[in-house]
Amino acid sequence: MAGGYFGDLENTGDITFEEADINTIANIESSDATDIEYQTEQSLLHVARYANRLYIDTSAGFVSDEQWRAFVIGETYLDEVYSGFYNERVYSDHANDSPLPYLAREIVNVSEDVLTPSLKLTTEYFNFYPRFQSEVASLNKDLEAPNYYFLPSSYLAATGTPNSSVAGTSYLEMEDFLTDNFINSEKSYDEMQENLFILNPGEDTIYDLASYNVNKDNDLLTGYVDSDMQKLYSLMPFGNKLHIASDLANTPRNVYRTIIENNDFKPKFIKLLKETFQGESGLQASTVNFAVNTEAVRSTGTLTGSLETTTTIPVKVVDAPTMLLYSYKNSLSETNNITVLNSSSYEEQLDYAMDTTGIYRYENTSASLGVLNQFVLTANNRFKDPTKIYPVDRFLNMARESKYYETVAFRIEKIGGPPTGDARTENTIQNIWFYNNNQALTYLDTQVKYGTEYTYKVYKYDIVEGYKYQLSDVLTTRQIALTASGETNIYCLEFYDPFTGQTSPQLLEQRQTEAELMAASSSLATQRNDLIRQNELTLFALDDEYDNNVIDYVNRVGANAATPLRGTDYLKGGGSVGALAGPIFYDPFSQFYSSVFTKINATGLSLKKLLDTDLDSNEDYFTKISDLVERRLSGDLVVADPSISSEAAILDNLIAAAFREDVFTLFDTNLRIIIIEFINKIKNDYDVIREKREDIELLSRELREIDAQLLEFNSLATNAQTNSSYPYLVDFNINIEPSIKIIEIPIEEKSMRILDHPPNDFVVTPHHLLDQTNRLAFYCKYDTFSLNSVTYPPALTTTDVQNKSSYLIGNDFLENSELTQETVSRPRYLEVYRTTTKPSSYEDFSGKLRTTIDLKQDNGDIPTDHLYIDRVRENTIHYYAFRALSENRVAGQMSPIFESELIDDGGYAYGRFKQHTKEDLAVEMPKDPLSTFKKLFNIVPNLQHMELHTDNVDLENSSNSEIDNVSLGSPNITDPLFSGDADRYFKIRLTSKKTGRKLDINISFKKEVRK
């Protein structure tokens, strides 16, 4: 028995896969099963049941029937504790390969040619409307802010402005709304907007009117580096944007979505999801731990590879038929706090979905029942394929196979606002539901406040087909008698219930008469012998069609062609296959094929039979042969495994001949195809061997079992008794039914805060004033924006640090990401930083703000230049840096640093200026103070001077009290180096052998005592 299952094996909350390989535990010889019986009357979903029997031989090591019983049901036998492989718990299998999105932060080093994000959550700041921004910030509820998708379509009607030198098109109604109408309007909170349904993303935002056709996702103008600036939603001041790419939304199959759509059930279905998964319904979703296996692309920037990880996450799950049955039984709407985008397109469906009085009871129940019946019918029809659930080992092997799934919806949960409750947690502001129509979707959330942090959780909802299964009716055996038939022991066994001890009829078969057993024995023997005779191997032979293809190739490019190519002689006919000439390499290949499937015996060369034991003696024989062929075809001449050395020698003759003729160079593709087809012939023949051997083994085992029953046939026995060549048997039923689950899969969670882009830097020109006022002047001119040339500015204040973090997160940037947009609000403030200490980085200006200058004039204009004048002391060096603050108080790029000094030279004053970039200020690492030296010597005290002498120490006392009694150096030294606390001095003189010059080196040694 094979297969396995996923489970929390150590109660840690982590899901791992456990192989269900009972062979390694109990030496199961084989298994049998009855035909499948389908129970269709008792439940909506059909239940398949079939009985199974496991055969265990003496090698399993069981010494008694009681030990076998304990092993099966899980009990203690003597000192051995068995967990048991049988229990009656209900298991489920909904493993699937539904994709998770690649997020921008996960693929920052991966080229867009290799991979692009399939889900993006970003902050967007398009336009600066100060009164609108202030008004929204003062709202009690975020949902009182305007939702772009519910604005009147006339706001998006463009008006030509041919006399304008700024823009050829304007949107006057939108501008009036943002600058006046909304600000002066009365605000109210509409709880219906707490849940927004978008049932047809991409289509529900289209307005088709007589005067114009507006798609709210359509382009405005081309030519913008930022593609968002081409969209109509960029007319709004700001928002948080979700984008789901088509590769995440597009599931190749849509069986259940088709049922939903054909029954006009989209609003009701999304409403059921909303109430179930948001905890608003009497039907609650359960939480289940899922193992998430992720295969992702990772890159270092130069190398790209894949990484596989497995994590455990809790997900919410609801049974789809149960949810639809709940809808059928509860026709009245449980919640109505819902707004549907483009609701006029779904009026009839919304009437019964939102019914609170029962007037639409029939429509509700009819629609729910129709969808339920078709869901169930679809699952039952798929369930009729027995190859997926029978036999039990094949069913268990499906645990790792992906089940059918399709994505039906997405949800954004927006969380924010002031914390409430004892736990001081933020509240859910809004849930936005999208029905999945297999297309990419983009949503701009404009009901947000500037500078306020929001957390967005994104989920996708998959319908997943799977199975629920349970074991039941277990029966184990106990031995009644033992007889021998030749070399085979025949066990008379009785089946019984291991929990009650009551004798019970076996599940797998009904008792047969002696005549029936004899007839079955004769039939099985005939089938087995016929199968053996029919499937003896014959030598490899080329078929006529393949032969013709080779000869045609030879005629076109080979020796028979008008201009034959070198090496084609190797393809010329040299043998005969029927009436056709085969290529020269046919003979050596046939030899190789024969070496794989033949053996040498006393009478010479003969074919291997399907049941020969020499095919069993080397279990991985054909794996080694296959590996050898692949290596040789790739030019790998590694020494072959000794067990296939003769086969390797024959194959080497074949391959070597091809290389000698340069065939692999001249006809690489064609010849490789020919040889690979030969090799595939071997592999296919082995598959036939393996399959037929399994069939023959099955027939042989059944024959042995029937013969065992004939030898000990007892006409008085009941169906609870049987004769077997195996000492231990177990029967049990497995009950399997299809399962349709809706799974909520969390795919992203991100906290972000909308911020304006940082301003540009100032171009600064310094000089000193030619008077006696000791003043320096700096002319500051606001610079133009350069795309992809600078990163986010250095952070000098706590606000700067927070803004930088929020900006990078909101735009999916790294520290070294270059800016793609400049400030939207105008640069209004000039900050001047000054210090007398030479900085090593811009961060050293933190806390050194000299002044902040508001550039805004009384008429509202903000000039783009300014002359800053500062009084200084003579002969004192000052370091200046300048930066802009936008109207949103976002700090801009730093100017270069100016080293400035007003020098007084005997009454004559003049200015000295030096400009530094941040690279100039970087402190160089200290250089290695050592110079190259060819011959080195090391002077250290002799070891006898370094010994600790402790003869005068009382070891019973503390170390602090006895430390003065410890002396340094051996007491046997005549002139100890450290005889006292005074320093000892030594002179070492070096004399050059060549020049006679002398070099004196004075060395001192001092003893230090540290307590």
HUBELBEL-V281831 format. One record per pair of residues at least 24 apart in sequence whose ideal C-beta (glycine too) atoms are under 8 Angstrom apart, sorted by the first residue. I is the first residue (numbers start at 1). GAP is how many residues later the second one is. D is the distance in whole Angstrom. If there is no record, write none. Layout:
i-><I,I>
gap-><GAP,GAP>
d-><D,D>
This chain:
i-><1,1,1,1,1,1,2,2,2,3,3,3,3,3,3,3,4,4,4,4,5,5,5,5,6,6,6,8,8,13,13,14,15,15,15,15,16,16,17,17,17,20,20,22,22,25,26,26,26,26,26,27,27,27,27,27,28,28,28,28,29,29,29,29,30,30,30,30,31,31,31,31,32,33,33,33,33,34,34,34,36,36,36,38,40,43,44,44,44,45,45,45,45,45,45,45,45,46,46,46,46,47,47,47,48,48,48,48,48,48,49,49,49,49,50,50,50,50,51,51,51,51,51,51,52,52,52,52,52,52,52,53,53,53,53,53,53,54,54,55,55,55,55,55,56,56,56,56,56,57,57,58,60,62,62,65,65,65,65,65,68,68,68,69,69,72,72,72,72,73,73,73,73,86,86,86,86,87,88,88,88,89,90,90,90,91,91,91,92,92,92,92,92,92,93,93,93,93,93,93,94,94,94,94,94,94,94,95,95,95,95,95,95,96,96,96,96,96,96,96,97,97,98,98,98,98,98,98,98,99,99,100,100,100,100,101,101,101,101,101,102,102,103,104,105,106,107,107,108,109,109,109,110,110,110,110,111,114,114,114,115,116,117,117,118,118,118,118,119,119,119,119,119,119,119,119,120,120,120,120,121,121,121,121,121,121,121,121,122,122,122,122,122,122,122,123,123,123,123,123,123,123,123,123,123,123,124,124,124,124,124,124,124,124,125,125,125,125,125,125,125,125,126,126,126,126,126,126,126,126,126,127,127,127,127,127,127,127,128,128,128,128,128,128,128,129,129,129,130,130,131,131,132,132,132,132,132,133,133,133,135,135,136,136,136,137,137,137,137,139,139,140,141,142,142,142,142,142,142,142,143,143,143,143,143,143,143,144,144,144,144,145,145,145,145,146,146,146,146,147,147,147,147,148,148,148,148,148,148,149,149,149,149,150,151,153,153,153,155,156,156,156,156,156,157,157,157,169,169,171,174,178,178,190,191,192,192,192,192,193,193,193,194,194,194,194,195,195,195,195,195,195,195,195,195,195,196,196,196,196,196,196,196,196,197,197,197,197,197,197,197,197,197,197,198,198,198,198,198,198,198,199,199,199,199,199,199,199,199,200,200,200,200,201,201,201,201,201,201,202,202,202,202,203,204,204,204,205,205,217,225,225,225,226,226,233,233,236,236,237,237,238,238,238,238,239,239,239,239,239,240,240,240,240,240,240,240,241,241,241,241,242,242,242,242,242,242,242,243,243,243,244,244,244,244,245,246,246,246,248,249,249,249,249,249,249,249,249,250,250,251,251,251,251,251,253,253,254,254,255,255,255,256,256,256,256,256,256,256,257,257,257,259,259,259,259,260,260,263,263,263,263,264,264,264,265,265,265,265,265,266,266,266,267,267,267,267,267,268,268,268,268,268,268,268,269,269,269,270,270,270,271,271,271,271,272,272,272,272,273,273,273,273,273,273,274,274,274,274,275,275,276,276,277,277,277,277,277,277,278,280,280,281,281,282,282,282,283,283,283,283,285,285,285,285,286,286,286,287,287,287,287,288,288,288,288,289,289,289,290,290,290,313,315,315,315,315,316,316,317,317,317,317,318,318,319,319,319,319,320,320,320,320,320,321,321,321,321,323,324,324,324,324,325,325,327,327,328,328,328,328,331,331,331,331,331,331,331,332,332,332,375,379,379,379,379,380,382,382,383,383,389,389,392,395,395,395,395,398,403,403,403,404,404,405,405,405,405,406,406,407,407,407,407,408,408,408,408,408,408,409,409,409,409,409,409,410,410,410,410,410,410,410,411,411,411,411,411,412,412,412,412,412,413,413,413,413,414,414,414,414,415,415,415,415,416,416,416,416,426,429,436,448,449,450,450,450,451,451,451,452,452,453,453,453,453,454,454,454,455,455,455,456,456,456,456,456,457,457,457,458,458,458,458,459,459,459,459,460,460,460,461,461,461,461,462,462,462,463,463,463,464,464,464,464,465,465,465,466,466,466,466,467,467,467,467,468,468,468,468,469,469,469,469,470,470,471,471,471,471,472,472,472,472,473,473,473,473,474,474,474,474,475,475,475,475,475,475,476,476,476,477,477,477,479,480,481,483,483,485,485,488,488,488,489,489,490,490,490,490,490,490,491,491,491,491,491,492,492,492,492,493,493,493,493,493,493,494,494,495,495,495,495,495,496,503,503,504,505,505,505,506,506,506,506,507,507,507,508,510,511,511,511,512,514,514,514,517,517,517,517,518,520,521,521,521,521,524,524,524,524,525,527,528,528,528,528,531,531,531,531,532,532,532,532,535,535,535,535,536,536,536,537,537,537,537,537,538,539,539,539,540,540,540,540,540,540,541,542,542,542,542,544,544,546,547,547,547,547,548,550,550,550,551,551,553,554,557,565,565,566,566,567,567,567,567,567,567,568,569,570,570,570,570,571,571,571,583,584,585,585,585,585,588,588,588,588,589,589,589,591,591,592,592,592,592,593,593,593,595,595,595,596,596,596,597,610,610,610,610,611,611,615,615,618,622,622,625,626,626,629,629,633,633,633,633,635,750,751,752,752,752,753,753,754,755,755,755,755,755,755,756,756,756,756,756,756,757,757,757,757,757,757,757,758,758,758,758,758,758,758,758,758,758,758,759,759,759,759,759,759,759,759,759,759,759,760,760,760,760,760,760,760,760,760,761,761,761,761,761,761,761,762,762,762,762,762,763,764,764,764,764,766,766,766,766,766,767,767,768,768,768,768,769,772,773,774,774,774,774,774,774,775,775,775,775,776,776,776,776,776,776,776,777,777,777,777,778,778,778,778,778,778,778,779,779,779,779,780,780,780,780,780,780,780,781,781,782,782,782,782,785,787,787,788,788,788,789,789,790,790,790,791,791,791,791,791,792,792,793,793,793,793,793,794,794,794,794,794,795,795,796,796,796,796,796,796,797,797,799,799,800,803,803,823,823,823,823,824,825,825,825,825,826,826,826,827,827,827,827,827,827,827,828,828,828,828,828,828,828,828,829,829,829,829,829,829,829,830,830,830,830,830,830,830,831,831,831,831,831,832,832,832,832,832,833,833,833,833,834,834,834,834,835,835,836,836,836,836,837,838,838,838,838,839,839,839,840,840,840,841,841,841,842,842,842,842,845,850,852,872,872,873,874,874,874,874,875,875,875,875,876,876,877,879,894,897,939,939,941,941,944,944,944,944,945,945,945,945,945,945,960,963,963,964,968,977,978,978,981>
gap-><27,30,53,391,392,395,391,394,395,390,391,392,393,394,395,396,392,393,395,396,86,88,391,394,89,285,393,281,304,276,299,298,274,275,276,297,275,294,274,382,383,376,379,32,63,60,28,30,34,45,59,29,30,32,33,34,26,27,28,32,26,27,28,697,24,25,668,671,24,360,361,362,476,357,358,359,475,473,474,475,350,353,354,346,340,694,277,328,332,276,331,334,335,338,692,693,694,334,337,691,692,688,689,690,335,341,342,687,688,689,684,685,686,687,340,341,683,684,422,456,457,680,681,682,339,340,456,679,680,681,682,453,454,455,676,677,678,675,676,646,669,671,673,674,670,671,672,673,674,669,670,669,668,665,666,411,412,413,414,663,408,409,660,407,429,402,404,426,658,401,403,425,426,385,388,644,646,384,382,383,384,381,378,379,380,377,378,379,374,375,376,377,647,649,305,306,310,373,374,376,309,370,371,372,645,647,649,304,305,306,307,308,371,306,307,308,309,366,368,370,305,308,153,307,309,362,364,366,647,148,149,192,194,645,647,143,144,147,646,647,194,195,645,708,707,190,190,192,706,190,191,192,187,188,189,194,193,183,185,190,182,129,128,695,126,127,129,130,123,124,125,126,129,339,628,629,121,122,123,692,119,120,121,335,337,627,629,631,118,119,121,630,688,689,690,115,117,118,629,630,631,632,683,684,687,688,104,110,114,115,116,117,320,630,112,113,325,629,630,631,632,699,102,103,108,109,110,111,112,113,698,51,107,108,109,110,111,697,109,628,696,697,698,759,760,49,50,108,695,757,48,52,46,47,50,51,105,104,105,317,47,48,312,313,314,312,313,314,315,48,310,49,48,274,275,287,288,305,306,307,46,47,50,51,286,287,304,43,44,45,303,301,302,303,304,31,36,300,301,46,49,299,300,68,85,88,91,296,298,49,56,67,192,191,26,54,56,61,80,51,58,60,76,79,54,55,57,51,52,64,61,58,59,149,146,144,145,146,147,146,237,254,143,235,236,237,79,83,140,142,143,144,235,236,237,238,142,143,144,145,234,235,236,237,70,73,74,77,141,142,143,144,236,238,143,234,235,236,237,243,245,67,68,71,141,142,143,147,236,142,145,235,237,233,234,236,238,240,242,235,237,238,239,234,137,138,141,136,137,225,562,595,596,594,595,211,213,208,210,209,213,208,210,212,516,205,206,207,209,515,204,205,208,214,216,512,514,201,202,203,204,170,199,200,201,203,214,216,197,198,199,166,196,197,198,195,192,193,194,212,158,161,187,188,189,190,191,192,188,189,154,155,156,185,187,151,153,152,184,123,149,151,64,119,122,150,152,207,484,149,151,179,112,115,116,119,111,148,104,107,108,111,84,85,103,84,102,103,105,106,80,83,169,73,79,82,83,86,59,81,84,85,96,99,100,102,139,166,139,163,165,62,64,67,82,51,52,54,55,135,136,138,160,188,469,61,64,157,159,59,60,42,47,39,41,134,182,184,467,153,54,55,45,53,44,48,52,35,39,40,43,31,32,33,459,30,31,32,27,28,29,30,26,27,28,29,24,25,26,24,25,453,433,428,429,430,431,427,428,424,425,426,427,423,424,420,421,422,423,55,143,420,421,422,51,54,55,419,419,44,47,48,51,43,47,37,41,37,40,41,44,24,27,29,30,33,34,37,24,25,26,365,86,359,360,361,358,83,356,354,355,78,347,342,72,74,339,341,69,61,62,63,60,61,57,58,59,60,56,57,29,53,54,55,27,28,53,54,55,334,24,25,26,27,51,52,24,26,31,48,49,50,51,47,48,49,50,333,31,33,44,45,46,43,44,45,46,31,40,41,42,39,40,41,42,36,37,38,39,29,25,24,306,305,304,305,438,302,303,304,301,302,298,299,300,353,297,298,299,294,295,296,292,293,294,295,296,289,291,292,288,289,290,291,285,286,287,288,284,285,287,281,282,283,284,280,281,283,277,278,279,276,277,278,279,273,274,275,272,273,274,275,269,270,271,272,268,269,270,271,265,266,267,268,264,265,261,262,263,264,260,261,262,263,34,258,259,260,24,256,257,258,29,31,32,255,256,257,252,253,254,251,252,253,248,241,231,228,229,223,226,216,220,237,236,238,218,221,222,233,234,235,232,233,234,235,236,220,229,230,231,228,229,230,231,234,236,226,227,225,226,227,234,236,224,215,217,216,213,214,215,213,214,216,225,224,225,226,223,209,206,207,208,197,196,199,201,189,192,193,196,192,186,182,185,186,189,175,178,179,182,178,172,168,171,172,175,161,164,165,168,77,78,79,164,75,153,154,157,71,73,74,60,70,71,148,152,69,51,54,55,49,50,53,54,138,141,36,35,38,40,44,34,36,131,30,31,33,35,32,32,33,124,29,30,117,29,110,101,102,96,100,94,95,96,98,99,100,99,92,87,88,91,93,92,96,100,91,73,69,72,73,90,62,65,66,69,65,86,89,59,62,55,58,59,62,85,88,89,51,52,55,29,51,86,88,79,82,83,86,82,85,74,78,25,61,64,57,53,57,50,53,39,42,43,46,29,59,58,54,57,58,53,57,56,48,51,52,55,133,135,67,68,69,130,132,134,50,62,64,65,66,67,133,34,35,49,61,64,65,128,132,133,134,135,63,64,68,124,125,126,127,131,132,133,134,24,25,26,62,63,67,124,132,133,121,122,123,131,132,133,134,68,120,121,122,133,132,118,131,132,134,114,132,134,145,147,144,146,134,141,142,143,100,137,98,97,98,99,100,128,135,94,95,96,97,93,94,96,102,124,126,135,90,91,92,93,89,90,91,92,102,104,120,86,87,88,89,50,85,86,87,88,102,115,83,84,45,82,83,102,37,32,33,30,31,32,29,30,28,29,103,24,25,26,27,28,25,27,90,98,99,100,101,47,48,49,100,124,48,96,37,46,47,49,50,95,49,94,90,92,91,87,88,63,65,67,69,62,61,62,63,65,36,60,61,28,35,37,57,58,59,65,26,27,28,34,56,57,58,59,24,25,26,55,56,57,60,25,36,38,52,53,54,55,51,52,53,54,60,36,38,48,49,50,47,48,49,50,36,44,45,46,43,44,40,41,42,43,42,39,41,61,83,40,58,82,81,82,83,77,80,81,39,52,55,76,36,30,33,28,30,29,28,29,30,35,26,27,28,29,25,26,24,37,24,24,49,64,36,64,25,26,28,29,24,25,28,31,32,33,51,46,48,45,39,28,27,29,26>
d-><6,6,7,7,5,7,5,6,5,6,8,7,2,4,7,6,7,8,5,7,7,7,7,5,7,5,7,6,8,6,6,5,5,7,4,5,7,8,7,7,7,5,8,8,6,8,8,6,5,7,8,6,6,5,4,8,5,7,6,8,5,6,5,6,8,5,8,6,7,7,7,7,6,7,5,6,8,7,6,8,6,7,6,8,8,7,6,8,5,7,6,6,6,8,5,5,8,5,6,7,7,6,7,5,7,6,8,7,5,7,6,7,5,8,6,8,7,7,8,4,5,6,7,5,7,5,8,7,6,7,6,8,7,4,6,7,5,7,5,8,7,4,8,6,6,7,4,7,8,6,7,6,7,8,6,8,7,4,6,8,6,8,5,5,5,7,5,6,6,7,8,5,7,6,5,8,6,7,6,6,6,7,6,7,5,7,6,7,6,7,5,8,6,8,7,6,7,5,5,8,6,5,8,4,7,5,7,6,6,7,6,6,8,5,5,8,4,7,5,8,4,8,8,5,7,8,5,8,7,7,6,7,6,8,6,8,8,5,5,7,7,8,6,4,6,7,7,7,6,4,6,4,6,8,4,6,8,7,8,6,5,7,7,8,7,4,5,4,8,7,5,7,6,7,6,6,7,7,5,7,7,7,6,6,7,6,5,7,7,5,8,8,6,6,6,8,6,8,5,7,5,7,8,8,3,7,6,8,6,5,7,5,7,8,8,5,8,6,7,5,7,6,7,7,5,7,6,6,6,8,7,8,8,7,7,5,8,6,7,7,5,4,8,7,7,5,6,5,8,7,6,5,5,7,6,6,6,6,8,5,7,5,8,5,7,5,6,8,8,6,7,7,5,7,7,5,8,5,6,6,6,7,5,7,7,6,5,5,7,6,8,7,4,7,7,8,6,6,7,7,8,6,5,7,6,5,7,6,5,8,6,7,6,8,7,4,6,6,8,8,5,7,6,7,7,6,7,8,8,6,5,8,7,8,5,8,6,6,5,5,7,8,5,8,6,7,6,8,8,6,5,7,7,5,8,7,8,5,8,7,7,7,5,7,7,5,8,8,6,7,5,7,5,8,5,7,7,5,7,8,7,5,6,7,7,7,8,6,5,7,8,7,6,5,7,6,7,4,8,7,5,8,6,8,5,4,7,8,8,6,6,6,8,6,6,5,8,7,5,8,8,7,7,6,5,4,5,4,6,8,7,5,6,6,7,7,7,7,7,5,7,6,8,7,5,7,7,7,7,7,5,6,6,5,8,5,8,6,4,8,7,8,6,8,6,6,6,7,5,7,7,5,5,8,7,7,5,6,7,6,8,7,8,7,7,6,7,5,8,6,6,7,6,5,6,7,6,7,6,5,5,7,7,5,7,7,6,8,8,5,7,7,5,7,5,5,5,5,7,7,7,4,8,6,7,7,8,8,6,5,6,8,8,7,5,6,8,8,6,8,6,8,7,6,7,8,7,7,6,6,6,5,6,6,7,8,8,8,5,6,6,5,7,6,7,7,7,7,7,6,5,4,6,4,7,7,6,7,5,7,6,8,7,6,8,5,7,6,8,8,5,8,7,6,6,6,7,8,4,5,7,5,7,7,5,7,7,6,8,6,6,4,6,5,6,6,6,6,7,6,6,4,6,8,6,7,4,5,4,5,6,7,7,8,5,4,5,8,6,8,6,6,6,4,8,6,7,7,7,8,4,7,5,6,8,7,8,7,8,6,5,5,7,4,5,7,5,7,7,5,5,5,7,5,7,6,5,7,6,7,6,6,6,6,7,4,4,6,7,7,7,5,7,7,5,8,7,8,7,8,6,7,6,7,4,8,7,7,6,8,6,7,4,8,7,7,7,4,7,7,8,8,6,8,5,8,7,6,7,7,6,8,6,7,4,7,7,7,7,7,7,4,7,7,6,8,7,7,7,5,7,5,4,7,5,6,6,7,8,5,6,6,7,6,7,7,5,6,6,7,6,7,5,8,6,7,7,6,8,5,8,6,6,7,6,6,7,5,8,5,6,6,4,8,8,5,5,7,6,8,7,5,8,6,6,8,6,5,6,7,7,4,5,7,6,7,4,7,8,8,5,6,5,7,7,7,8,7,6,7,5,8,7,6,7,8,5,6,5,6,7,6,7,5,7,7,5,6,7,8,6,7,6,7,6,8,6,6,5,5,8,7,8,6,7,8,5,6,7,4,5,6,6,6,6,4,7,6,6,6,7,7,4,8,7,5,7,6,6,5,7,7,5,6,5,6,6,5,6,4,7,6,6,6,4,6,7,6,6,5,7,7,6,7,6,6,7,8,5,6,6,7,5,5,7,7,8,8,6,7,6,7,5,4,8,8,6,6,5,8,6,7,7,7,7,6,8,4,6,7,7,6,7,7,7,6,7,8,6,8,7,6,4,5,5,8,5,7,8,7,7,7,4,6,8,8,8,8,8,6,7,7,8,7,5,4,7,6,8,5,5,8,7,5,5,6,8,7,6,6,5,5,6,6,6,7,6,6,5,6,7,6,7,8,6,8,5,7,8,7,5,8,7,7,7,8,8,7,7,7,5,4,4,7,7,6,5,5,7,7,6,6,5,5,6,4,5,8,7,5,6,5,6,7,6,5,8,7,8,6,8,6,6,5,7,7,4,4,8,4,7,5,7,8,3,7,7,5,8,6,7,7,7,6,6,8,7,7,6,4,6,5,7,5,7,6,5,8,6,5,7,7,8,5,6,7,5,6,8,6,7,7,3,7,8,7,6,6,7,6,6,7,5,7,5,7,7,5,6,8,6,6,6,6,7,5,8,7,5,8,8,7,7,7,7,8,5,8,6,6,5,7,6,6,8,7,5,6,4,7,7,4,8,6,4,7,6,6,8,6,6,6,7,6,6,6,7,8,7,7,6,6,5,6,7,4,6,6,8,7,8,8,7,7,6,5,7,7,8,8,8,5,6,7,5,8,7,7,8,5,4,5,8,5,7,6,8,7,7,4,7,6,6,7,6,5,5,8,7,6,5,7,6,7,7,4,8,8,6,6,7,7,8,6,8,7,5,7,6,8,6,8,7,8,6,7,5,7,8,7,6,7,5,7,5,7,7,6,7,8,8,6,8,7,6,7,6,5,7,5,6,6,7,7,5,8,6,5,8,7,7,5,8,5,7,4,7,7,7,6,6,7,8,5,8,8,7,7,6,6,7,7,4,8,6,5,8,7,7,4,7,7,7,6,8,6,6,7,4,6>
